[in-house]
């Protein structure tokens, strides 16, 4: 099995080719992940050619077509685009094969069918001539991407087009969007002539490795009575590069915003099970993907924001960042196959658990050990975003999911600030007022320090249920005085924790920690760094309660005697 992996695209491939009942194998298969240093736009090329039987040099024609096409394709400048580069390469290979068939008696009339798939970035490009085929298997089923160039049928079928027939080549070309876990099959007529689509779909759908699947398909074709060479090449799309912001913007702008759906409805292949939360601007629903059986959470915007560019920008932000930042502490966005989505919403995995806000509403209160673990994980989540140049700008308990198995997910990246993304206007202060750092109310756009502040407020509220500077109402101008000490509301918590949180939520950014990881380290290791508690002299009551009460009784007796004597 062959694998290509880089920061753009990951593809796994396997192939099998057998001569079957023929005396020799005139099929030729090739896969190329690009020469060393090739640009990401050139992508992965996979091709199958089937030398035309009854002509001299069928095998030579097939091998020449595949090799010349690949060499010519990668030699083209990236600036001309995939389709033009493929067309030029195929035409040049055809001209050479046609010329050789004319001048070399041993290769007279050499010709071959040819089908290739080029996987580049987030698209697949197909070039095809003859009766080899390209299929794609995805959630929608098995799709034939090529059309056979033949006349007649069965034993009387003859090729209308092939490489080498004429100097001017007529070939088909197409492009489609790639989706994660797409599976492609390129095969000769020795395979598809013996196996129906249902059988191919079943073998491809077993999702064994590409190599095992290709071998299984070829063996099945020969068992089914194929009298020709049998070749199968299988490609799996294992990972995709993230979409650029322009593509995301175009896709989101094309989707309408409609009234909220109801529980029990089926939408785009999702069965809507229940309402998870309902806000002023969005509705979060639990849904089941009927194609995969997976549980998801779908977030729908309210119809009243249909013309709100800011709200659409939030969807672009979330999708863009989720595609680029992979972390066990950051919530994911599920990318839906092109054409499936008929209205604007985002799909996320359904995380079993509760939000930190929900945890605060139930007893018992968050203890030191539990709070340390949550705070440390939250700090790592925020730090993960910062390493990618992303500022969350809305860290709060509602956006922290505590997973049932013990993990943590930071979600809702709609108001984040990230490189290469359009930002909100200066009049729109992103975030939740009670968690916003003082500088944000002065017009700052938000940075790592303001995220640190919001993280500190979140942890303060996690332990106390209150806000250090009081709750801030929207559109108000808050005053930031001295925060109420953590220990005043939770005397059971240590002083080092109070000092760490107060430093994170300092009014002046210069007085805060250098970054959120430093804050997380202080929370995680504060008890060890603070050292043992200072020794305190015990009171008489603690040392000897009996002596304390005896002395108190004696003192009261003396006071009573003195009072009687004065009378």
Secondary structure as the mmCIF struct_conf table of DSSP 4:
data_model
#
loop_
_struct_conf.conf_type_id
_struct_conf.id
_struct_conf.beg_label_comp_id
_struct_conf.beg_label_asym_id
_struct_conf.beg_label_seq_id
_struct_conf.end_label_comp_id
_struct_conf.end_label_asym_id
_struct_conf.end_label_seq_id
STRN STRN1 UNK A 2 UNK A 5
BEND BEND1 UNK A 6 UNK A 8
STRN STRN2 UNK A 10 UNK A 18
TURN_TY1_P TURN_TY1_P1 UNK A 20 UNK A 21
BEND BEND2 UNK A 22 UNK A 24
STRN STRN3 UNK A 27 UNK A 32
BEND BEND3 UNK A 35 UNK A 35
TURN_TY1_P TURN_TY1_P2 UNK A 36 UNK A 37
TURN_TY1_P TURN_TY1_P3 UNK A 40 UNK A 42
STRN STRN4 UNK A 44 UNK A 51
HELX_LH_PP_P HELX_LH_PP_P1 UNK A 52 UNK A 52
TURN_TY1_P TURN_TY1_P4 UNK A 53 UNK A 54
BEND BEND4 UNK A 55 UNK A 55
TURN_TY1_P TURN_TY1_P5 UNK A 56 UNK A 57
HELX_RH_AL_P HELX_RH_AL_P1 UNK A 58 UNK A 75
BEND BEND5 UNK A 76 UNK A 76
HELX_RH_3T_P HELX_RH_3T_P1 UNK A 78 UNK A 80
HELX_RH_AL_P HELX_RH_AL_P2 UNK A 82 UNK A 103
HELX_RH_3T_P HELX_RH_3T_P2 UNK A 105 UNK A 107
TURN_TY1_P TURN_TY1_P6 UNK A 108 UNK A 109
STRN STRN5 UNK A 112 UNK A 120
TURN_TY1_P TURN_TY1_P7 UNK A 121 UNK A 122
STRN STRN6 UNK A 123 UNK A 129
BEND BEND6 UNK A 130 UNK A 131
STRN STRN7 UNK A 133 UNK A 138
TURN_TY1_P TURN_TY1_P8 UNK A 139 UNK A 140
STRN STRN8 UNK A 141 UNK A 144
STRN STRN9 UNK A 150 UNK A 151
BEND BEND7 UNK A 152 UNK A 152
HELX_RH_3T_P HELX_RH_3T_P3 UNK A 154 UNK A 156
STRN STRN10 UNK A 158 UNK A 159
BEND BEND8 UNK A 160 UNK A 160
STRN STRN11 UNK A 163 UNK A 163
TURN_TY1_P TURN_TY1_P9 UNK A 164 UNK A 164
BEND BEND9 UNK A 165 UNK A 165
BEND BEND10 UNK A 167 UNK A 168
STRN STRN12 UNK A 172 UNK A 177
TURN_TY1_P TURN_TY1_P10 UNK A 180 UNK A 181
STRN STRN13 UNK A 183 UNK A 187
HELX_RH_AL_P HELX_RH_AL_P3 UNK A 189 UNK A 192
TURN_TY1_P TURN_TY1_P11 UNK A 193 UNK A 194
BEND BEND11 UNK A 195 UNK A 195
HELX_RH_AL_P HELX_RH_AL_P4 UNK A 197 UNK A 205
TURN_TY1_P TURN_TY1_P12 UNK A 206 UNK A 206
HELX_RH_AL_P HELX_RH_AL_P5 UNK A 210 UNK A 223
TURN_TY1_P TURN_TY1_P13 UNK A 224 UNK A 225
BEND BEND12 UNK A 228 UNK A 228
STRN STRN14 UNK A 230 UNK A 239
HELX_LH_PP_P HELX_LH_PP_P2 UNK A 241 UNK A 244
HELX_RH_AL_P HELX_RH_AL_P6 UNK A 245 UNK A 253
TURN_TY1_P TURN_TY1_P14 UNK A 254 UNK A 254
BEND BEND13 UNK A 255 UNK A 255
HELX_LH_PP_P HELX_LH_PP_P3 UNK A 256 UNK A 257
HELX_LH_PP_P HELX_LH_PP_P4 UNK A 259 UNK A 261
TURN_TY1_P TURN_TY1_P15 UNK A 263 UNK A 264
STRN STRN15 UNK A 266 UNK A 267
TURN_TY1_P TURN_TY1_P16 UNK A 268 UNK A 269
STRN STRN16 UNK A 270 UNK A 278
BEND BEND14 UNK A 280 UNK A 281
STRN STRN17 UNK A 282 UNK A 289
TURN_TY1_P TURN_TY1_P17 UNK A 290 UNK A 292
STRN STRN18 UNK A 295 UNK A 301
HELX_RH_3T_P HELX_RH_3T_P4 UNK A 303 UNK A 305
TURN_TY1_P TURN_TY1_P18 UNK A 306 UNK A 307
HELX_RH_AL_P HELX_RH_AL_P7 UNK A 309 UNK A 324
TURN_TY1_P TURN_TY1_P19 UNK A 328 UNK A 329
STRN STRN19 UNK A 330 UNK A 330
HELX_LH_PP_P HELX_LH_PP_P5 UNK A 334 UNK A 337
TURN_TY1_P TURN_TY1_P20 UNK A 338 UNK A 339
BEND BEND15 UNK A 343 UNK A 343
STRN STRN20 UNK A 345 UNK A 349
BEND BEND16 UNK A 352 UNK A 352
STRN STRN21 UNK A 353 UNK A 355
HELX_RH_AL_P HELX_RH_AL_P8 UNK A 356 UNK A 360
TURN_TY1_P TURN_TY1_P21 UNK A 361 UNK A 361
BEND BEND17 UNK A 362 UNK A 364
HELX_LH_PP_P HELX_LH_PP_P6 UNK A 365 UNK A 366
HELX_RH_AL_P HELX_RH_AL_P9 UNK A 368 UNK A 387
TURN_TY1_P TURN_TY1_P22 UNK A 388 UNK A 389
STRN STRN22 UNK A 391 UNK A 391
BEND BEND18 UNK A 396 UNK A 396
HELX_RH_3T_P HELX_RH_3T_P5 UNK A 397 UNK A 399
STRN STRN23 UNK A 400 UNK A 403
TURN_TY1_P TURN_TY1_P23 UNK A 404 UNK A 405
BEND BEND19 UNK A 406 UNK A 406
STRN STRN24 UNK A 408 UNK A 410
TURN_TY1_P TURN_TY1_P24 UNK A 414 UNK A 415
STRN STRN25 UNK A 417 UNK A 417
TURN_TY1_P TURN_TY1_P25 UNK A 419 UNK A 420
BEND BEND20 UNK A 421 UNK A 421
HELX_LH_PP_P HELX_LH_PP_P7 UNK A 422 UNK A 425
TURN_TY1_P TURN_TY1_P26 UNK A 426 UNK A 427
BEND BEND21 UNK A 431 UNK A 431
HELX_RH_3T_P HELX_RH_3T_P6 UNK A 433 UNK A 435
HELX_RH_3T_P HELX_RH_3T_P7 UNK A 438 UNK A 442
TURN_TY1_P TURN_TY1_P27 UNK A 443 UNK A 443
HELX_RH_AL_P HELX_RH_AL_P10 UNK A 448 UNK A 464
BEND BEND22 UNK A 465 UNK A 466
TURN_TY1_P TURN_TY1_P28 UNK A 468 UNK A 469
TURN_TY1_P TURN_TY1_P29 UNK A 474 UNK A 475
HELX_LH_PP_P HELX_LH_PP_P8 UNK A 482 UNK A 485
HELX_RH_AL_P HELX_RH_AL_P11 UNK A 486 UNK A 489
TURN_TY1_P TURN_TY1_P30 UNK A 491 UNK A 492
BEND BEND23 UNK A 493 UNK A 493
HELX_RH_AL_P HELX_RH_AL_P12 UNK A 495 UNK A 504
TURN_TY1_P TURN_TY1_P31 UNK A 505 UNK A 505
BEND BEND24 UNK A 507 UNK A 508
HELX_RH_3T_P HELX_RH_3T_P8 UNK A 509 UNK A 511
BEND BEND25 UNK A 512 UNK A 512
BEND BEND26 UNK A 514 UNK A 515
HELX_RH_AL_P HELX_RH_AL_P13 UNK A 516 UNK A 530
BEND BEND27 UNK A 532 UNK A 532
HELX_LH_PP_P HELX_LH_PP_P9 UNK A 533 UNK A 535
HELX_LH_PP_P HELX_LH_PP_P10 UNK A 537 UNK A 539
HELX_RH_AL_P HELX_RH_AL_P14 UNK A 540 UNK A 543
HELX_RH_AL_P HELX_RH_AL_P15 UNK A 545 UNK A 566
#
